[in-house]
Amino acid sequence: MQSNMEIKRRGGEMRPVILLLIGLFLTGCAEAVGENMTVPVELESGIFTAYNALPEQTDDTPEITASGERVKEGIVANNCLPFGTKISVDDRIFEVQDRMNKRYGCKNFDIFMWDYQAAIEFGVKELNYEVI
């Protein structure tokens, strides 16, 4: 059986080796993502529609989102991403603050718009998005 002194001494001998390995790892990471290199962006594909603050499109409190926030431009509904999650779509930023009917899955998004005609014209689009 090893004494406490032997265990402490052996651990003390390993400390410089561990620190050296950590330093080499961090140096490699810094070189792998240098200032001239870009990290690839993970784009997802989703089905996007638009909605308005109307009871027939929402519920009996059409100007209050599922998270309790008031509706405003820049809000998007999705059933799977947590409230507060921000996504980038076509160089615009949207924040998940609402939910859709439970029949819609994780790939469905509904963008809030004040203008009814603009929502109709938006239609249904398959778009790429990035969670930021």
N, C-alpha and C positions, 0 to 999 in steps of 0.2 A: 504494500500500500504506500502511496506517495504522501509525503508530509506536505503541510500547507506551504512551507518554504519552497519546496521543489515546484509545486504548482504555480506559485507566484513568480518564481524565477523563470520558469518556462514561458509563462504568459508575457513576462517582461521582454523576453528574447523575441517573441513573435510580433510585438508591437511595431518595431521599425519595418518589418516585412509587410505587415498589413497597411501601414501608412504609405509605403512605397507603391504597393499595388493600387491603392486608392488614388494616389497622385498620377500614376500612369493611366488609369482609367479616365480620370477627369481631363487629362491632357488630350487623350484620344478623342473624347467627346467634343472638346473645344475645336479640335482640328476637323472633326467630321461635319460640324455645322459652323463653318467659318462665315465671315461677313459676306463673302462672295457667293455663298451657296444658299439655295432656297429649299425650304422644307415643303414637300408636296402637300397640297391641300386635299383633304378627304371630302369629296362632294358626294352627296346623296341625291337620289331622285325622288320626287314626291308629286302627288296630284294636288294642284292648287285651285281653289275656287275663291269667291269673294262673298261676303255677307254684309247686311245692313242691320241697324238697330230697330228691327221690326218684330213684333211679337210672333208673327207667322214664320219668321226665320230663326227665332231664338226661343225665348220663354216669356213669362209674364213680366219680367224685369229686363227688357231688351237693352237698356243702357248700362247694365251692371254685368261684368264678366263673371265667369265661374270662380275666378280668384278673388272677386270682391272689388276689383278696380272698375273705374268708369271707362266706357269704351272711348277709344281715340284712334286716330290714324297711327299705324305702326304696330297694332295689336294683331296677333294671329292666333287662331284656335288650332289645337292639336290634342289628341287624346293620350299621347304617350310621353311627350317631353314635359319635364317639370315646369311649373309656373316660374317665370323669370328667365327661362332659357332664351337666348338670342340666336337668331339665325340670319344668315345673309342670303338674299335671293336677288339676282340681277342688280348687284351693287346697292341694294336697299337693306336696311336692318329692320327686322321685326322681332317682337318679344311675345313669347307664348304667355297669354294671360286668360285664355278662354278654352273651352272644350267644345267638341262637336257631339252630335248624336252618337250614341254608343255603337251604331251600325257601321261607323267609319273606323278604319284601322289607323295604324301608326304612320302610314305613308300619306295620309290625307291632311291637308292644311286648308284653313279658311281665313282669308285676309279680311279684316274689317275695313269697310269703306262707308263714308257718310253718304256718298252719291249713289243712289239706286241704279241709275242708268250706267254709271261707270262699272258697277258690280256686274250688271247683266253683260256688258261689253267685255268684261274680263273673261267671262266664261269659265271653261275648265281647261287647265293647262298642265302638262307635265313639265316640271322645271327642276333644275338642279339647285340644291341649297347646301349651305355649310353651317354646322353648329359652331358658334363662336363663343 
